[in-house]
C-alpha cells in the first residue's frame, strides 16, 4: 500500500501535541490536587489544552484511515498488533511500575489496570479495545454506503454532546469516589441509564468508535480539495474557541480569587469541556486532519507536491523516522517530560512573578514539550533500529 505522507506529518504533530498537553498539566494539577496560581496561568492552561487536546483522537483517525476495514485476515491483524502494541506496552508498563511509586503495589495493580502514576497509558487500553472491535465491523465497512455511514456519524455526533447535556442536566453534580479510588463526577442518567444499567440508548454508538468511522469516511467518501482545507481549518478554529471559552468558564465558576486551589475533583470539573469524545474536541481533531491532508495531496493545486516532500531530507530523515517511532515516543515520554517540567519551573519561576513575567508559563510549557519531544524522539528512533528487539520496545 502506498505510503500516505500526510499521515506521517499528522502523527508527528499529534506526538508533539501530547507533550504540550502533559506539559500543561502541572499548571492546574498540583501534588495536593487542583491548583492554578494566577489568572494568567488559567488563560494559558485553557489556550494550550484547547489547541492540543485533539491529539489522542487524531491518532485514532490516522489509524482508521490506514487500516480500516482490515486489509488482511483477523489472525494476521492480531498477530501484527500484538507485536506492534502489546509487547512495547508490557515493557514500558513494567518500567513505570518499577520507577514511579511503590513497585510491589504497582505490579499487583497491573493485573487490573495501568499504573496511575503513568496515567497516559490509559490510551493503550482504549486502543486495544478499538482493535478488538475492528474485525467485527470490517465486513460492514467494506460495503457501507456513503448515506448509511453519514447516518451513523450523525448519531455519533449527537452523542458528543452528551458530556455537556449531563453537565447541564445534572446541575451541581456530586463528586464520588470511583472504584479506582479517584474522584469522578456522578453521572446524570440519560436515556435508559440507571444504577443497574450503565448501557443506555447511545452506549454502543458513542465514544472513540466514532473516530474509527471518521477515518473510514475521510478515505472513502470525502473528496480532497481546497474546500476541504478551508472546512478543516474553520472546524479547528471553531473547536478551539469553544474549548478555550468553556475551560475558562469552568475555571471561573469555581472561583475568581487566585491562587485557585482545591481537591483533585476540582480539576475533574475543569476538564469537562475537554472530553475526548465531546463535540469541541471532535471539531479540532477532524479539522486538523482535514487541514493537513489537504495541504499535501490536493490535486493540481497543492502548495506542496507529495513526490517532492517524499524525497526531501526533512521527510526522510526526520518526519518519517519519528512517525514510525511515534508509539514508542508516546509510551516513554513521561519518564523525561516530568523532570524537564520541574527543571524549567525551577529555573524560570512561576507565573507572572517568574523570570519572563506573563510569558514564563507558556515558555515553560513549550520548552518542556520540545525538550521531551527531542529526547524521546531520538531515543525511540535509535531503539527501533536495534536488531530483533527494536520493534518489541517501541513498536
C-alpha positions as CSV (number, residue, x, y, z in Angstrom):
1,X,0.0,0.0,0.0
2,X,1.3,3.4,-1.0
3,X,2.5,5.5,2.0
4,X,0.3,8.4,2.9
5,X,2.8,11.2,3.5
6,X,0.4,13.5,5.2
7,X,-0.4,10.8,7.8
8,X,3.2,10.9,8.9
9,X,3.1,14.6,9.4
10,X,-0.2,14.2,11.3
11,X,1.2,11.6,13.6
12,X,4.3,13.7,14.4
13,X,2.2,16.7,15.1
14,X,-0.1,14.7,17.4
15,X,3.0,13.4,19.3
16,X,4.2,16.9,20.0
17,X,0.6,17.9,21.0
18,X,0.6,15.1,23.6
19,X,3.7,16.5,25.2
20,X,2.2,20.0,25.2
21,X,-0.9,18.7,27.0
22,X,1.2,16.9,29.6
23,X,3.5,19.9,29.9
24,X,0.4,22.0,30.8
25,X,-0.9,19.7,33.5
26,X,1.4,20.9,36.3
27,X,-0.1,24.4,35.9
28,X,-3.5,23.3,37.0
29,X,-2.9,20.0,38.9
30,X,-0.6,20.1,41.9
31,X,0.7,17.5,44.3
32,X,-2.2,18.1,46.6
33,X,-5.0,18.5,44.0
34,X,-6.2,21.2,41.7
35,X,-4.1,24.4,41.7
36,X,-3.9,27.4,39.4
37,X,-1.7,30.1,40.7
38,X,-2.8,33.1,38.7
39,X,-5.4,34.3,36.2
40,X,-2.6,34.4,33.6
41,X,-1.9,30.7,34.2
42,X,-5.7,30.0,33.8
43,X,-5.5,31.7,30.4
44,X,-2.5,29.6,29.2
45,X,-4.0,26.4,30.6
46,X,-7.2,27.0,28.6
47,X,-5.2,28.0,25.5
48,X,-2.8,25.0,25.4
49,X,-5.5,22.5,26.3
50,X,-7.8,23.9,23.6
51,X,-5.1,23.9,21.0
52,X,-3.7,20.4,21.6
53,X,-6.4,18.3,23.3
54,X,-7.3,16.7,19.9
55,X,-4.0,14.7,19.9
56,X,-5.5,11.4,21.0
57,X,-8.4,11.4,18.6
58,X,-6.0,12.3,15.8
59,X,-4.1,9.1,16.4
60,X,-7.3,7.1,16.0
61,X,-8.4,8.8,12.8
62,X,-5.0,8.2,11.3
63,X,-5.0,4.5,12.3
64,X,-8.5,4.1,10.9
65,X,-7.6,5.8,7.7
66,X,-4.8,3.4,7.1
67,X,-6.2,0.1,8.5
68,X,-10.0,0.1,8.5
69,X,-11.5,-2.0,7.1
70,X,-8.8,-4.7,7.6
71,X,-6.6,-5.4,4.7
72,X,-5.8,-9.0,5.8
73,X,-7.2,-11.8,7.9
74,X,-8.2,-11.3,11.5
75,X,-5.5,-13.7,12.7
76,X,-2.8,-11.8,10.9
77,X,-4.1,-8.5,12.1
78,X,-4.0,-9.6,15.8
79,X,-0.5,-11.1,15.4
80,X,0.8,-7.8,14.0
81,X,-0.9,-5.7,16.6
82,X,0.4,-7.9,19.4
83,X,4.0,-7.2,18.3
84,X,3.3,-3.6,17.5
85,X,1.2,-2.7,20.5
86,X,1.2,-5.3,23.3
87,X,4.9,-6.1,23.7
88,X,6.0,-2.4,23.9
89,X,3.2,-1.6,26.3
90,X,4.1,-4.5,28.5
91,X,7.8,-3.4,28.6
92,X,7.1,0.3,29.4
93,X,4.4,-0.6,31.8
94,X,6.9,-2.5,33.8
95,X,9.4,0.3,33.6
96,X,6.9,2.8,35.0
97,X,5.8,0.3,37.7
98,X,9.4,0.0,38.9
99,X,10.5,3.6,38.6
100,X,7.4,5.5,39.9
101,X,5.7,4.8,43.2
102,X,5.8,1.5,45.1
103,X,7.0,-1.3,42.8
104,X,5.2,-4.1,44.7
105,X,1.8,-2.3,44.8
106,X,2.2,-1.2,41.2
107,X,3.0,-4.7,39.9
108,X,0.0,-6.1,41.8
109,X,-2.3,-3.4,40.4
110,X,-1.2,-4.1,36.9
111,X,-3.4,-7.2,37.0
112,X,-6.4,-5.0,36.9
113,X,-5.3,-1.7,35.3
114,X,-2.5,0.6,34.3
115,X,-0.2,2.2,36.8
116,X,-2.0,5.5,37.8
117,X,1.4,7.2,38.1
118,X,1.7,6.7,34.4
119,X,-1.8,7.8,33.6
120,X,-1.1,8.3,29.9
121,X,-1.1,4.5,29.4
122,X,-4.9,4.6,29.5
123,X,-4.7,5.3,25.8
124,X,-3.2,1.9,25.0
125,X,-6.1,0.0,26.7
126,X,-8.6,2.0,24.8
127,X,-6.7,1.4,21.5
128,X,-6.6,-2.3,22.1
129,X,-10.4,-2.2,22.7
130,X,-10.8,-0.5,19.3
131,X,-8.7,-3.1,17.6
132,X,-10.8,-5.9,19.2
133,X,-13.9,-4.5,17.5
134,X,-12.4,-3.7,14.1
135,X,-12.6,-7.2,12.7
136,X,-16.4,-7.3,13.6
137,X,-17.0,-4.0,11.8
138,X,-14.8,-4.6,8.8
139,X,-17.3,-6.5,6.7
140,X,-19.8,-3.8,7.2
141,X,-17.2,-1.1,6.5
142,X,-16.4,-2.7,3.2
143,X,-20.0,-2.5,1.9
144,X,-21.4,0.6,3.7
145,X,-22.8,3.3,1.5
146,X,-22.0,7.0,2.0
147,X,-25.5,7.7,3.1
148,X,-25.5,4.9,5.7
149,X,-22.2,5.9,7.1
150,X,-23.3,9.6,7.3
151,X,-26.4,8.4,9.3
152,X,-24.2,6.7,11.9
153,X,-21.8,9.6,12.0
154,X,-24.8,11.8,12.7
155,X,-25.9,9.7,15.6
156,X,-22.3,9.7,16.9
157,X,-22.0,13.4,16.6
158,X,-25.1,13.8,18.7
159,X,-23.5,11.6,21.4
160,X,-20.6,14.0,21.5
161,X,-23.0,16.5,23.1
162,X,-23.7,14.1,26.0
163,X,-21.0,15.4,28.3
164,X,-22.5,18.8,28.1
165,X,-26.0,17.6,28.4
166,X,-25.0,15.8,31.6
167,X,-23.3,18.9,32.9
168,X,-26.4,21.0,32.2
169,X,-29.0,18.4,33.4
170,X,-27.0,17.3,36.5
171,X,-26.6,20.8,37.8
172,X,-24.2,20.7,40.8
173,X,-23.3,17.0,40.2
174,X,-21.7,15.5,43.3
175,X,-18.2,14.2,43.3
176,X,-18.0,10.5,44.1
177,X,-15.1,8.2,44.8
178,X,-15.0,5.7,41.9
179,X,-13.9,2.1,42.2
180,X,-10.3,3.1,41.4
181,X,-10.2,5.5,44.3
182,X,-10.0,8.5,42.1
183,X,-12.6,11.3,42.2
184,X,-15.2,11.3,39.5
185,X,-18.4,13.3,38.7
186,X,-21.6,11.5,39.4
187,X,-23.2,11.0,36.0
188,X,-26.7,12.2,35.4
189,X,-28.5,9.2,33.9
190,X,-29.8,9.6,30.3
191,X,-32.0,7.5,28.0
192,X,-32.2,4.2,29.8
193,X,-29.2,4.5,32.1
194,X,-29.8,3.6,35.7
195,X,-27.9,2.4,38.7
196,X,-28.4,-1.2,37.5
197,X,-27.8,-0.4,33.8
198,X,-25.0,1.8,32.5
199,X,-25.6,0.7,28.9
200,X,-28.0,3.3,27.7
201,X,-29.5,4.0,24.3
202,X,-26.4,5.6,22.8
203,X,-23.7,3.5,24.6
204,X,-22.8,1.3,21.6
205,X,-22.6,4.1,19.1
206,X,-20.7,6.6,21.2
207,X,-17.2,7.1,22.3
208,X,-13.9,6.5,20.5
209,X,-15.5,4.2,18.0
210,X,-16.8,7.3,16.2
211,X,-13.3,8.3,15.2
212,X,-12.9,4.9,13.5
213,X,-15.9,5.9,11.4
214,X,-14.4,9.3,10.7
215,X,-11.2,7.8,9.3
216,X,-13.3,5.5,7.1
217,X,-15.4,8.4,5.8
218,X,-12.4,10.6,5.0
219,X,-10.8,7.9,2.9
220,X,-13.8,6.5,1.1
221,X,-16.2,9.4,0.6
222,X,-14.8,12.8,1.3
223,X,-13.2,14.4,-1.7
224,X,-9.9,16.2,-1.0
225,X,-9.8,19.7,-2.5
226,X,-9.2,23.3,-1.4
227,X,-12.7,23.5,0.1
228,X,-12.0,20.6,2.5
229,X,-8.9,22.6,3.5
230,X,-11.0,25.6,4.3
231,X,-13.5,23.5,6.0
232,X,-10.9,21.8,8.1
233,X,-9.2,24.9,9.4
234,X,-12.6,26.5,10.0
235,X,-13.7,23.5,12.1
236,X,-10.4,23.6,14.0
237,X,-10.8,27.3,14.8
238,X,-14.4,26.8,16.0
239,X,-13.4,23.9,18.2
240,X,-10.5,25.8,19.6
241,X,-12.7,28.8,20.5
242,X,-15.4,26.6,22.1
243,X,-12.8,24.7,24.2
244,X,-11.0,27.8,25.2
245,X,-14.0,29.7,26.4
246,X,-15.6,26.6,28.0
247,X,-12.5,25.8,30.0
248,X,-12.1,29.4,31.2
249,X,-15.8,29.3,32.1
250,X,-15.5,26.2,34.2
251,X,-12.5,27.6,36.0
252,X,-14.2,30.9,36.7
253,X,-17.3,29.0,38.0
254,X,-15.1,27.6,40.9
255,X,-13.8,31.0,42.0
256,X,-12.1,34.2,40.8
257,X,-9.6,34.6,43.6
258,X,-6.1,33.2,42.8
259,X,-4.4,31.0,43.6
260,X,-7.4,28.8,42.9
261,X,-6.8,25.5,44.8
262,X,-9.0,22.6,45.9
263,X,-9.2,18.8,45.8
264,X,-8.4,16.9,42.6
265,X,-12.2,16.8,41.9
266,X,-12.0,20.5,41.1
267,X,-9.6,19.7,38.2
268,X,-12.0,16.9,37.1
269,X,-14.7,19.6,36.8
270,X,-12.4,22.0,34.9
271,X,-11.8,19.2,32.3
272,X,-15.4,18.6,31.5
273,X,-15.2,20.6,28.3
274,X,-12.1,18.7,27.3
275,X,-13.8,15.4,26.8
276,X,-12.1,13.5,24.1
277,X,-15.4,12.4,22.7
278,X,-17.1,15.8,23.1
279,X,-18.0,18.0,20.1
280,X,-15.4,20.7,20.5
281,X,-12.6,18.2,20.6
282,X,-14.1,16.4,17.6
283,X,-14.1,19.7,15.7
284,X,-10.4,20.3,16.4
285,X,-9.4,16.7,15.6
286,X,-11.3,16.4,12.4
287,X,-10.4,19.9,11.4
288,X,-6.6,19.3,11.9
289,X,-6.8,16.1,10.0
290,X,-8.6,17.7,7.0
291,X,-6.3,20.7,7.0
292,X,-3.1,18.6,7.0
293,X,-4.5,16.1,4.5
294,X,-5.4,18.9,2.1
295,X,-2.1,20.6,2.5
296,X,-0.2,17.7,1.0
297,X,-2.4,15.9,-1.6
298,X,-4.7,18.5,-3.3
299,X,-4.6,17.5,-7.0
300,X,-3.1,20.1,-9.2
301,X,-3.3,22.9,-6.7
302,X,-1.4,21.8,-3.7
303,X,1.2,24.1,-2.2
304,X,3.3,21.0,-1.6
305,X,3.8,18.3,-4.2
306,X,3.8,14.9,-2.5
307,X,6.7,13.5,-4.6
308,X,8.9,16.4,-3.7
309,X,8.1,16.0,0.0
310,X,8.8,12.3,0.0
311,X,12.2,12.9,-1.4
312,X,13.1,15.8,0.9
313,X,15.7,15.4,3.7
314,X,13.1,16.8,6.2
315,X,10.7,14.0,5.5
316,X,13.2,11.1,5.0
317,X,15.4,11.9,7.9
318,X,13.1,13.5,10.4
319,X,9.3,13.1,9.9
320,X,9.3,9.5,8.6
321,X,11.5,8.1,11.4
322,X,9.6,9.9,14.1
323,X,6.3,8.8,12.7
324,X,7.4,5.2,12.7
325,X,8.6,5.5,16.2
326,X,5.7,7.6,17.4
327,X,4.1,4.9,19.5
328,X,7.3,4.4,21.4
329,X,7.6,8.1,21.9
330,X,4.1,8.2,23.5
331,X,4.9,5.2,25.8
332,X,8.2,6.6,27.2
333,X,7.7,10.4,27.1
334,X,6.6,10.9,30.7
335,X,9.8,9.5,32.0
336,X,11.6,12.6,30.7
337,X,8.8,15.1,30.5
338,X,8.2,15.3,34.2
339,X,11.8,16.0,35.1
340,X,12.1,18.6,32.3
341,X,8.9,20.4,33.6
342,X,10.3,20.5,37.2
343,X,13.7,21.7,35.8
344,X,12.3,24.6,33.8
345,X,9.9,25.7,36.6
346,X,12.9,25.7,39.0
347,X,14.9,27.8,36.6
348,X,12.3,30.3,35.4
349,X,10.0,30.5,38.4
350,X,6.2,30.5,38.4
351,X,3.6,32.7,36.7
352,X,3.9,36.4,36.2
353,X,6.4,36.6,39.1
354,X,8.7,34.3,37.1
355,X,11.8,35.4,35.1
356,X,9.9,36.1,32.0
357,X,6.8,37.7,33.5
358,X,3.5,36.8,31.8
359,X,5.4,34.7,29.3
360,X,7.0,32.5,31.9
361,X,4.3,29.8,31.8
362,X,4.0,29.4,28.0
363,X,7.7,29.3,27.6
364,X,8.0,26.6,30.3
365,X,5.2,24.6,28.7
366,X,6.7,24.8,25.2
367,X,10.3,24.3,26.4
368,X,9.2,21.2,28.4
369,X,7.3,19.7,25.4
370,X,10.1,20.4,22.9
371,X,12.8,19.1,25.1
372,X,10.9,15.9,25.8
373,X,10.0,15.6,22.1
374,X,13.6,15.8,21.1
375,X,14.9,13.4,23.7
376,X,12.3,10.7,23.4
377,X,12.2,11.1,19.6
378,X,15.9,10.3,19.4
379,X,15.7,7.5,21.9
380,X,12.7,5.9,20.2
381,X,14.3,6.0,16.7
382,X,17.5,4.5,18.0
383,X,15.7,1.8,20.0
384,X,13.6,0.9,17.0
385,X,16.7,0.2,14.9
386,X,18.1,-2.3,17.4
387,X,18.2,-5.8,15.6
388,X,15.3,-8.1,16.6
389,X,14.2,-6.4,19.8
390,X,13.7,-2.9,18.5
391,X,10.1,-3.5,17.4
392,X,9.4,-5.1,20.8
393,X,10.4,-2.0,22.6
394,X,8.8,0.8,20.6
395,X,6.6,-0.9,18.1
